[in-house]
């Protein structure tokens, strides 16, 4: 397998970022959590970096984790078919009423979102206690 050129790396990162920011990471939900994190680590998808910074990140992370480029490459090959959002993908009927849910892993803890959830839980609990 030929090595990934800088141009190919930047193009793949662009596609991953487009999915993450424009489609809520829907393609990421098709691969396991570990592979999602490998893509985030290698491509720095959520980080707003200039091309030179992205390439510097690639060089650094590849030196720190020599197997990461290969693992991220495998993950990218699995997620790539789902990066094309030209046609709507709708789940068909299932047998036995089973529903399949796919998770999207965030690369870092979103403390703001976590705080909002906790506040909502506390408010709901307080409201319930007032009724009782």
Order of alpha helices (4+ residues) and beta strands (2+ residues): alpha-alpha-alpha-alpha-alpha
